């Protein structure tokens, strides 16, 4: 099992550009999450999903969109990138609500 | 008010020391509780779940006080390899909230 796979690992964007961070898991987990982590800070929840076709906002959803068309994939879309979106983005999945979170290795995004 | 608050540290301790981390959470309806470990520039990984009765895993002991909304982690006989950031995590209705982390440096 690959676990949770995120791509790309690194990306530099110009202000106003858009991009999609990909996340895939092969553990058949229903619950998936996107977090961002700024330097020296904890993780902030952007969006989450409790199953295919169901998504909901977390603590910091502005400037992002998600979709969950399959159990395996949970892409995060950044529209009109801004310097404030420079961060490390982590995707995670869980078998159950309140169960262990399994993280991808992270995607480091810089917006210049 | 933050969902989860932790002392950021850093805690600088010698090898063999005992060190304790604390965290508080704001939502009394929170359902499950965890400590995660994060190494520099890596993803967080589960260290242990935290139960009301308290639980132990080798040198690590976690405690939960629901009345005070307080979670603790005790590390005994610290090793150099314990140097990391320790994240307190609370689950509310499908959402996991993370504290900002407490940094531990174990020195030879």
Interface residues (C-beta under 8 A of the other chain):
Chain A: X31 X33 X35 X40 X41 X42 X43 X44 X45 X48 X50 X56 X58 X59 X90 X92 X97 X98 X100 X101 X103 X104 X105 X106
Chain B: X4 X6 X8 X31 X32 X34 X36 X42 X43 X44 X45 X46 X49 X87 X89 X91 X93 X94 X95 X96 X97 X98 X99 X100 X101
